Amino acid sequence: MKLKLVLIGNGMAGMKVVEEILSASPDKYDITVFGAEPYGNYNRIMLSPVLCGEKTVKDIMIHDRQWYADNNITLHAGVEKSVVEINRTTKEVIAKDGTTASYDRLLIATGSNPFILPVEGNTLEGVVAFRDVFDVKKMLSYSETKKYAVVLGGGLLGLEAANGLVQRGMHVTVVHNNEVLLNRQLDNTAGHLLQLELQKRGVHFNMPARTEALVDDGNGHINAVKFADGSEIPCDLFVMAIGVRPNMALAQSAGIHCERGIVVSDTLQTYDPSVYAVGECIQHRDDTFGLVAPLFEQAKVCANHLCGHGVAEYKTLPSATKLKVTGINLFSLGDFNGDDDCDIIRFSDPSASVYKKLVIKNNHIIGVVLYGETSDGAWYQSLLEQRTNIEEMRELLIFGQAYFQQELAEEVTE
């Protein structure tokens, strides 16, 4: 007799668990999936290439509806199929339209919600987030008839949105509350190089700046952005890209323990052992998540436990930052600033827009920033994750893996 597995959330993290289960124990579960969007599972991190025209929605589909049928998975997709209640006593979930499904194991992968700046005018027409296909389609529609776009947030998502809208022909201004772009991932030098490159591409910047209000055109639509210094700029489309918050409301309403996210153990179980959770909705050892790499690692551990194949444990590792803008190469990992006990190794070639920075502490790499030339990012990441003692390679480290190995080979042959 197969067990019943219900997945709430038809996104990348939850469906990666399903993939792993189908690979490891295809006959263990009857699987039912509930998703709020009227699609199969798509690659959310590729929405930026869709916005700028490099991909289509069809191109970024991971599992189309036929895939679910082929794998005997029941898919309930669309707003009316959104789960609104988890009854842990009867072990069933209930959707908005009344659809129910019982479970032996429940997997919550409800993702995150965009943070909306609490300022006057934030509910006006023309104010959007950048989280799903619906948002992208709305931005594309505006780009066909409107001129001025303002993107709030100089982080990864904001810069990808800005780049896409510029390529769609809009006049785009990025508003950021820090004087450095990607200030949580880049130092001043790398942030400045990035800003110069984006300015060459037509992106405008207002930073540091604090947004005070979104101005109504008199008909319920945005037409300007007002700042704390009293200045205003015209705006037809305002994109909020200032972070996300774990979507844990459903879990909370079911009495599942939550703090900043749904609290899970090293096996991705909640305080209810029959309920698991993965992805941006969770909190693991005080960490919450916004990048895809840790989500996939969580999925592997969760599937391993659901299949009963030993007890793998999830361990949070530093995740690398990469910007999905064609022609701009950057890589950031770990503690890129360091402290007074750290040594900094730098290489800079301004004429080629190349900058490299390694943060060393006790002969171990703890942080990396690469701009312009990022081919050694994976090598540095492996050295960091494996806590490799770099004392013997210190002098050559900044020049990269190929140069280091070449020098090592020459030493051996001498």
C-alpha positions in Angstrom: 0.0 0.0 0.0 1.5 3.4 -1.0 1.6 6.2 1.4 0.0 9.5 0.6 2.3 12.5 0.1 0.7 16.0 -0.3 2.9 18.9 -1.4 1.6 22.4 -0.9 3.5 24.7 -3.3 4.3 23.8 -6.9 7.7 25.6 -7.0 11.3 24.6 -7.4 12.1 23.5 -3.9 9.0 21.3 -3.3 9.2 19.8 -6.8 12.9 19.0 -6.4 11.9 16.9 -3.4 9.3 15.1 -5.6 12.0 14.5 -8.3 14.3 13.0 -5.7 11.6 10.7 -4.4 10.6 9.5 -7.9 14.3 8.7 -8.5 15.0 7.0 -5.2 11.6 5.3 -4.3 9.2 5.7 -7.2 6.6 3.3 -5.7 6.6 4.6 -2.1 4.0 7.5 -2.4 0.9 8.5 -4.2 1.7 12.2 -4.7 -0.7 15.2 -4.8 0.5 18.7 -5.6 -1.3 22.0 -4.9 -0.1 25.2 -6.6 -1.5 28.7 -6.7 -0.3 29.5 -10.2 -2.1 28.0 -13.3 1.1 26.3 -14.6 3.3 23.4 -14.1 6.6 24.0 -12.2 8.9 26.6 -13.8 12.3 27.9 -13.1 11.6 31.1 -11.1 15.2 32.2 -11.2 15.0 32.5 -15.0 12.2 35.1 -14.9 14.9 37.8 -15.5 15.8 36.4 -18.9 12.1 36.2 -19.8 11.7 39.9 -18.9 14.6 41.0 -21.1 13.6 38.8 -24.0 16.3 36.1 -23.9 13.8 33.4 -22.9 10.1 32.7 -23.1 7.8 31.3 -20.4 7.8 28.0 -22.2 11.6 27.9 -22.2 11.7 28.0 -18.4 9.2 25.3 -17.7 10.7 22.5 -15.7 7.7 20.2 -15.5 4.7 20.8 -17.8 1.3 19.4 -17.0 1.9 16.3 -19.1 4.9 15.5 -16.9 2.6 15.2 -13.8 0.3 12.9 -15.7 3.1 10.8 -17.0 4.4 10.3 -13.4 0.9 9.6 -11.9 1.0 12.8 -9.9 -2.3 14.6 -9.2 -1.9 18.4 -9.8 -4.3 21.0 -8.5 -3.2 24.3 -10.1 -4.6 27.8 -10.0 -5.8 30.4 -7.4 -9.0 28.4 -6.5 -6.8 25.4 -5.8 -4.7 27.2 -3.2 -4.7 25.4 0.1 -6.4 27.5 2.8 -6.4 25.0 5.7 -4.3 22.2 7.1 -6.2 19.9 9.5 -3.5 18.0 11.3 -6.0 16.0 13.4 -7.6 14.4 10.3 -4.4 14.7 8.3 -6.0 16.5 5.3 -5.6 19.8 3.4 -8.5 21.9 2.1 -8.3 24.2 -1.0 -10.1 27.4 -1.5 -12.7 25.7 -3.8 -13.2 22.9 -1.3 -10.9 20.3 -2.9 -9.5 18.1 -0.2 -6.7 15.6 0.0 -5.6 13.4 2.9 -2.0 12.7 3.7 0.4 10.4 5.5 3.2 12.9 5.0 2.7 16.6 4.2 5.4 18.8 2.6 5.0 22.6 2.9 6.9 24.6 0.2 4.9 27.8 0.2 7.9 30.0 -0.6 8.1 33.6 0.2 6.2 36.9 -0.2 7.7 40.1 -1.5 8.3 42.8 1.1 6.1 45.8 0.2 7.4 49.2 1.4 4.9 50.6 3.9 4.6 54.1 2.3 1.6 56.1 1.0 0.5 54.9 -2.4 1.9 51.4 -2.2 -1.5 50.0 -3.4 -1.8 52.1 -6.5 -2.1 50.6 -10.0 1.3 50.3 -11.6 3.0 49.2 -8.4 4.2 45.6 -8.8 6.6 43.0 -7.3 8.9 40.8 -9.3 8.2 37.2 -8.1 6.2 35.3 -10.7 5.1 35.0 -14.3 2.1 37.2 -13.7 4.4 40.1 -12.5 6.6 39.6 -15.6 3.7 39.7 -17.9 2.4 42.9 -16.3 5.9 44.6 -16.6 6.0 43.6 -20.3 2.6 45.0 -20.9 3.7 48.4 -19.3 6.9 48.4 -21.3 4.8 48.4 -24.6 2.9 51.6 -23.8 4.6 53.4 -20.9 7.9 55.2 -20.5 9.1 55.7 -16.9 10.0 52.8 -14.6 11.4 53.0 -11.1 12.9 50.0 -9.5 13.1 50.1 -5.7 16.1 48.0 -4.5 19.7 47.8 -5.7 20.0 44.0 -4.9 20.1 41.1 -7.3 16.4 41.1 -8.2 16.1 44.9 -8.6 19.1 45.1 -10.9 17.9 42.2 -13.0 14.5 43.9 -13.3 16.1 47.2 -14.2 18.2 45.6 -16.9 15.2 43.8 -18.4 13.1 47.0 -18.5 15.9 49.0 -20.1 16.2 46.4 -22.8 12.4 46.7 -23.3 12.9 50.4 -24.0 11.8 52.0 -20.8 13.6 54.8 -19.0 14.6 53.1 -15.7 15.8 54.5 -12.4 17.0 52.3 -9.6 16.4 53.7 -6.2 18.6 52.2 -3.4 19.0 53.2 0.2 22.8 52.5 0.2 25.5 54.2 -1.8 26.8 50.8 -2.9 24.9 48.4 -5.2 24.5 44.9 -3.9 25.9 46.2 -0.6 25.2 42.8 1.0 27.3 41.0 -1.5 29.9 43.5 -2.9 32.4 45.9 -1.4 32.7 49.5 -2.6 35.1 48.8 -5.5 33.1 46.0 -7.0 29.8 47.8 -6.4 31.2 50.9 -8.2 32.3 48.8 -11.2 28.9 47.3 -11.5 27.2 50.7 -11.3 29.4 52.0 -14.1 28.6 49.1 -16.4 24.8 49.4 -15.8 25.0 53.1 -16.4 26.6 52.3 -19.8 23.6 50.2 -20.5 21.2 53.0 -19.8 20.2 52.4 -16.2 19.9 55.5 -14.0 20.4 55.6 -10.3 19.2 57.6 -7.3 21.2 56.5 -4.3 21.4 56.7 -1.4 17.8 57.7 -1.3 14.7 57.1 0.9 11.3 56.8 -0.8 8.7 58.8 1.1 5.5 58.3 -1.0 4.1 57.1 -4.3 2.1 59.8 -6.0 -1.4 59.2 -7.4 -2.3 60.6 -10.8 -5.8 61.3 -9.6 -7.2 58.1 -11.1 -5.7 55.5 -8.8 -2.5 55.0 -10.8 1.1 56.0 -9.9 2.6 58.9 -11.8 5.6 59.9 -9.6 7.9 58.9 -6.7 8.6 61.4 -3.9 11.7 61.2 -1.9 12.6 62.2 1.7 14.6 65.2 0.4 11.5 66.6 -1.3 12.5 65.7 -4.9 10.3 63.7 -7.3 10.8 61.7 -10.4 8.1 60.6 -12.9 6.9 57.0 -12.7 4.5 54.8 -14.8 5.7 51.5 -13.3 7.1 51.0 -9.8 8.8 47.7 -9.1 9.3 46.6 -5.5 12.4 44.5 -5.2 13.6 45.0 -1.6 13.5 41.5 -0.3 11.1 38.7 0.7 9.6 37.2 3.8 8.9 33.5 4.4 5.3 32.6 3.5 4.4 30.8 6.7 0.8 32.0 7.4 -0.8 28.7 6.4 1.6 26.7 8.7 0.9 29.2 11.5 -2.8 28.8 11.2 -2.4 25.0 11.5 -0.5 25.4 14.8 2.9 24.5 13.3 5.8 26.2 15.2 7.1 29.2 13.4 9.5 32.0 14.2 10.9 34.0 11.3 9.9 31.0 9.1 8.6 27.5 9.6 11.0 26.0 12.1 12.5 22.7 10.8 15.0 20.2 12.1 18.2 19.0 10.3 15.9 16.4 8.5 13.5 19.2 7.4 10.7 18.1 9.7 8.6 20.5 11.6 7.6 20.0 15.2 4.9 17.7 13.7 7.0 14.7 12.5 4.5 14.0 9.7 4.9 17.5 8.3 8.0 18.6 6.4 8.9 22.0 4.9 11.6 23.2 2.5 12.5 26.3 0.6 12.1 30.0 1.3 9.3 29.4 3.8 11.5 27.7 6.4 13.9 28.7 9.2 16.7 26.2 9.9 19.0 26.9 12.8 18.1 30.6 12.7 18.8 30.9 8.9 16.2 31.8 6.3 16.8 31.4 2.6 16.5 33.3 -0.7 18.9 31.6 -3.1 18.3 28.4 -5.0 21.4 26.4 -4.1 20.5 25.7 -0.4 16.9 24.9 -1.5 18.1 22.1 -3.6 20.3 20.7 -0.9 17.3 20.8 1.5 15.3 18.9 -1.1 17.9 16.1 -1.3 17.9 15.7 2.5 14.2 15.9 2.8 13.6 13.3 0.1 16.2 11.0 1.7 14.3 11.1 5.0 10.9 10.7 3.3 12.2 7.6 1.5 13.6 6.2 4.7 17.1 5.9 3.2 19.2 6.6 6.3 19.3 9.9 8.1 21.0 12.6 6.0 21.2 15.9 7.7 20.9 19.4 6.2 23.8 21.8 6.9 23.7 25.4 5.8 26.8 26.5 3.8 27.5 29.9 2.4 25.8 30.5 -0.9 27.4 32.2 -3.9 25.9 35.3 -5.4 25.6 35.6 -9.2 23.8 38.3 -11.2 21.7 37.1 -14.2 22.5 39.9 -16.5 24.2 38.9 -19.8 27.7 40.2 -20.1 28.2 41.1 -16.4 30.2 38.6 -14.4 30.3 38.8 -10.7 30.7 36.3 -7.8 30.4 36.9 -4.1 30.7 34.4 -1.3 30.9 34.4 2.5 32.3 37.3 4.6 33.5 39.7 1.9 34.5 42.4 4.4 36.2 40.5 7.2 37.4 42.1 10.5 40.6 43.3 12.1 41.9 39.8 12.3 41.6 39.2 8.6 44.1 39.6 5.8 42.9 40.9 2.4 44.4 39.9 -0.9 43.4 42.0 -3.9 43.9 42.2 -7.6 42.7 45.1 -9.7 42.8 46.0 -13.4 40.5 49.0 -13.8 41.1 49.2 -17.6 39.7 45.7 -18.0 37.1 46.2 -15.3 38.5 43.2 -13.4 38.6 43.1 -9.6 39.3 40.2 -7.2 39.3 40.1 -3.4 40.0 37.3 -1.0 39.4 37.6 2.7 41.7 35.3 4.7 41.5 34.4 8.4 43.8 31.9 10.1 45.0 30.7 6.7 41.5 29.9 5.5 39.4 31.7 2.9 36.3 33.1 4.5 35.1 35.5 1.8 35.4 36.1 -2.0 34.5 39.0 -4.3 35.1 38.6 -8.0 34.1 41.1 -10.7 34.7 40.9 -14.5 36.6 37.5 -14.2 34.8 34.9 -12.3 36.1 31.6 -13.7 37.8 30.7 -10.4 34.7 31.2 -8.3 33.9 27.5 -8.0 37.5 26.8 -6.9 37.5 29.4 -4.2 34.2 28.2 -3.1 35.5 24.6 -2.7 38.5 25.9 -0.7 36.2 27.9 1.5 33.7 25.0 2.1 36.4 22.4 2.7 38.3 24.8 5.0 41.5 24.2 3.1 44.6 25.6 4.7 45.9 28.0 2.1 49.2 28.9 3.7 51.3 27.1 1.1 49.4 28.6 -1.8 48.9 32.0 -0.4 51.2 34.0 -2.8 49.6 32.5 -5.9 46.0 32.2 -4.7 44.7 35.5 -6.2 45.9 34.5 -9.7 43.5 31.5 -9.9 43.5 27.8 -10.1 45.1 27.3 -13.5 48.0 29.6 -12.7 48.5 27.9 -9.3 48.5 24.4 -10.8 50.9 25.4 -13.5 53.3 26.8 -11.0 52.9 23.7 -8.9 53.6 21.4 -11.9 56.7 23.4 -12.8 58.0 23.0 -9.2 57.5 19.3 -9.4 59.4 18.9 -12.7 62.4 21.0 -11.5 
